[in-house]
Structure formats: C-alpha cells, structure tokens
Amino acid sequence: MAGQSSAGDGILKTKRNSQYFKEGVPETFYVSDTPSSIILKGIIILIEKEYRENYLNCLYKLVIAQTILWGEVMSKPLMLGKTGFGRNIGLMIILFGFFLLCVIWGGLFMKINAEKQLEMENAVKETKNFARTFEEHTLRTIRGADQAVLFLKYEFERQGLTIDIPRYVREGRFSSQPFVLMGIIAADGMFAASNQVPFVPSNLKDREHFLVHTEKDSRELFISKPVLGRSSGKWSIQMTRRINKSDGSFGGVVVIAVDPFYFTSFYKELDLGKNSSVTLVGLDGVVRARQAGLDSAVGQDVRNDSLMTRLKQTEAGSFISRSPLDGVVRVYSYRGMKDYPLAVLVGVDEKEYFAPLQERIEGYYSLAGLISLVIVLFTFGMYFAAKHRQAAEDALKNMLDNLELQVEERTQELTRKNGELELAYNDLRNAQSQVIHQEKMASIGQLAAGVAHEINNPL
C-alpha cells in the first residue's frame, strides 16, 4: 500500500508543481508550461473521467489538442494581454490604412505636380520657339521694307520728283512684298509721289511718321503706330526714313506702308490652338498687330500690361497672365528686338493647352478615389474583424482564467481528499496493528493458560 500512487497523482495538482504523471506515462508527453497549457488544463478537467477509464485514448487526444492549440496560438499573435500589441491591433490597422491613403494621395499630388511642371515646361518651350520664329519672320519683313526705303531714298536724292515708283513696281523690284503703299512726302508735308495709279495727293504734315524726321536725322528706320491711310484707305504701319538735301537740311520723308496683318499671318501657318495669340507690340505700349483666334486687331494700348514691365527688365522671358484685351489666361513667351523698338509675344490658352493633362488628372483622382474606397472598406473590415477576434480572445481568456481557478479548486479538493485518505489509511493501519497485537496477546494468553493447565494437571 505504501508503494502505491496516491489518488491525485494522475491529475494536475497545482501551479507550483505541474509535472505529475500517472505511473507509466512517458515524460515526453507532459503538459508543458506554454500558452496552450492553460487551455489544456481545462481540457484535462473536462476529460478526467475518460482519462481514468481509457488512458491511451485520452493521451492521444491531449497530444493532438496541444498540437492544434499551438498552431492556433502561433497564428493568433493578438493574445498578448491587455497591455500588449494585441490590444492596439485595431489602432494599428487604422493607422496602417491611413498611412496607405497618405502614400496614395501624397504620391498622386507629387505626380500631378510633376506632370504640371512638365507640361508648363513644354508650354514655355513651345511658346519660346514660336516667339523666336515670329521674331525672325518679323525681322525679315522689316529688313525687306527697310531695304526698299533705302532704295527709294537713294533714287529720290538722285532724281528728285522725277522718280517713277510705278515703274520700279512693274520691273518687279518689290515683288512678294506686303507693301500697301510706297511714296515720297515732300518737305512741306505733301504726298509728292507714290506707286499709286492714278496718284492721289494728300497732306501728311500732321502725321507722326513725318514730324519725327523734321527736327533731325536719326539715320534709323522709324516704325509708326498703325494708322488708317489717307491715300490708301487701309490700316498700315508706316516705315520711314529722312531725306536730306545736298546741304543736309530736311528734304522730305520716304515712306513704305506695310500691311500689319501680314505680320500676324504667321499665326495661320502654325497650330497654336483655338485661343492662342501672336502680337507685335512697340516698346511704346501700342500694338502694331495682333491675332487671337479668329480676331485680328491693331492699335490697342497695353502700356499698363505686365509685358511692358517685363520688357524693361529683360529682353526675353515667359509668364502666365490674363490678357487685358480678351480676358483669356495664357502662357506667354516674349522677345524684344535688338535693332528695332518692337517686341513679339506668343501665348497659348492655358485652359486649352492643359486640357489633356486635366483629363488625366481627373482619371488619376477617380482611380485614387476607387483605391482609397477599397482601402477604407478593407481597413474597417479588418478593424471590425480584429475587434471581434479580440473580443473572442478576451472571452476565451476569461474562460481560461475560470478554468484555471476550477483546476486550482479541484486540485485543492483532491489534495484534501488525498490527505483524508492517507489519514484514514494510517488509522486503519493503527487499528490493524492493535487488532493483531490483541490477537497475539490473546493467543499468548491462551497459550499461557494451556501451559498452566498442563502444569497443574500433569499426566
């Protein structure tokens, strides 16, 4: 009896001594002190009856249960206690979703800004190239007109009023030139000779392009503001030089009137866009010629426009501005002419030019919005799943705590009963010893009585 196992040896006893085994159970299958051991303690109580009746079947179930539970515990890192990472997993999911949204929208804004910058650079590059081409076109026209002025000046100083300008035209000396009128203004301001047939005389002494030469000889070509010709009846830009007499005094003015819209015909040769514009403007702030879409105009006053301020600072540049003439916002590039008091300005409609980019941006926003919606839904789905999972784990933890308390109470009860059994066993052994002692004493008494009887009654 003393060598037998006590009644509680086959059951988990207390947390202070967890390695108790029924006789014959290999030590490799003991319930280890792992996170799953708490659950296994509860399982042991639930299958205690089967444990006693069928040991091997119960042991197999314990091994399988521990293996499964280890897998569950390792796959659920949320069970880290109230102060662990698991308690903050919902917040981490929200923060991670917010981080993804920040990455998506931050990246989108960076991409949009980069594409806008690239499109702006392309717009500036294109308008600069067009402005340079427009400048070259204008310079060729002005230099061609100046050559014709110098030729007529030389011929008039040599021939006087006998000069025959219509003959020069018939000979093809001025072919393919955009000249509205060519002529000579005498010193008294009267239009003395021209290429008109028949000739129409007129008084031009009040015209700026005549008055500018009366005081002194600047030896430069003068380019007037657009004027409505008294002889031709057409808008024109007057290009003039002073005629000197043999003594150097004022002898008149050579004038060639150029069609201002010839300069802006350049616009029609290029595909600048519906609301784009090309402008030839003087440094005096008066437009010599302008074409914007289908509208042609001359003579507008733009002295208060930002272009004039920019021309004073630098001869070439680019900027974005709303036109004071038609209110359209354009990307402009301008170039000042070194040899003449003129500047060319080319602008493309900002809204029209950036329309393809705006369509792409709207597509980006739609895609980013859809992705963001998916992320939000997924994030909240994971958040509520994590919350549900956490609640289940909390319930499981509470159950395990209760099971551990039951195990503790059961162990204490078994320990108490085991003590009672040991006490009863000791009492039984003492009683047995007393009975044996009494039986021995009775036997000795009977033997002594028999001996005494034999002594008293010899044969």
Steps between C-alpha positions, in 0.01 A plus 500: 500500500783737587655457154177577310433838333269734682154574362600841361820396323323456162362856504662844474548613860603865537687763301792467739549139389375437146698185407292220648443180306300189529729203539627387159442827304812600299642836605514620140122546503466716807300820485765767451489846652396673174216737406295200394553322833237723658243370251624144544447521874133568433486216249646264760217578740239453230635159399608385848244219500617369164860544619442251780304252288708507177847638556649452153202656320514801730875539455457498122235771525725710722789482256274590204337780701834651596623487141184671370500758775865585441418562137207720596706694752788551255259616231324745735755747636220709650496303824768713666311636796330827568818704473650322197497569130182299460299761686619765250455294184180688410681832529792364300265387223342846485842668502628268229193571287553873559865457405400330174257782424773757572739312270240479222385861517844641577643310205208614286556867585871463432427336164245768410743777596777331301278467194379858535858616522590294195202632303586854603859449386372365168263797461779746573733316264242502219409867543869593514560319173196664341607841630846452350346397167258796510791731574695369202192537278452859616866589462504370143195710417638817663843461343342444160297818546808691618691395191217630285498829698875542456470430127225762457693748715808459283300532176309810620815674619643428155192565280279723707129523415561332165525163677268242344400259778231317292771405252703335778193302598444387140864397475444267801738676734248468786333172407367275780511787749204580729506871414172689499656823373841643408566867455678827568381772740642836401653739752171693519310183607326439166495149360708561189547159335378144549444166334129578472349513156336741472692705754291646785668798672441568873639712781692297761680774690307412820598133493740374764714318246559836324550720805752270661751573220462878470728592790796270444623202306514198728636290210266223619184346367192634674212256553173678572190398685225351281324775307214512255647619173354818347608396155455121524208491743654194668659432837876500471824536689711784359872430466688819421844658463603864466604646168781754516575775251850554372566746782372246760177682567161326513381403157205272570421144608503165322205290614398139447170386650497135604188293556500434878309177459781362288695463823224302668450281192772300670229391745303324227803298397532342845272286712515691826149416619157655487553792739873554450635837398793668327572867554744752358524785746714810518701598803266800517222261609297516180413177318614500139319178413321229694328176409306304766296214366293644215528858627750740345566842650745791497570805709404376850665675791677254733729742681364383835541132421760296690676432168632856486645470850663170410648643179673769707657228715602244240488468122349149504299291741181309579207555733135415563252785491143591422480704182368854556353489149285184506531369858648163400769356727798400289854373529707766327852525367640827371812625325616855455669594170848640539500716185143633522273632778269203467427176680321181401265317735362147453244352740312172525170464684580345837164324531516357148866403518463323834166333411663157427688523829179592681331192354788283621481663844127427520578140411768490770253637755237245401746213526644627828147547637406143405817359652446711811145368533627143476768573761248665733257210468778246542645690796168524680428138416830397655441736791163349588635150438789574736257641755283190471805282525623693801162467668506125437849478646393702801212261554737207457744653743224548756396140448859387545531703816183336632629159392829562675312599815293182473819300451646662807186428704483144367863444580453633851195276545690197374791586724265528795332169416837339449599622845180359644565168328855491629371582850234228474762262370727579793206453738423169336860389531503599868173317560633198316817508707293519817281211388804293416656592830183408683477175308862426582441583867189282497693217340780541758239506776340184368843338466592605853170370631556169326849471638377583845228241467750235394721592791213482739368179363795276410434168335 
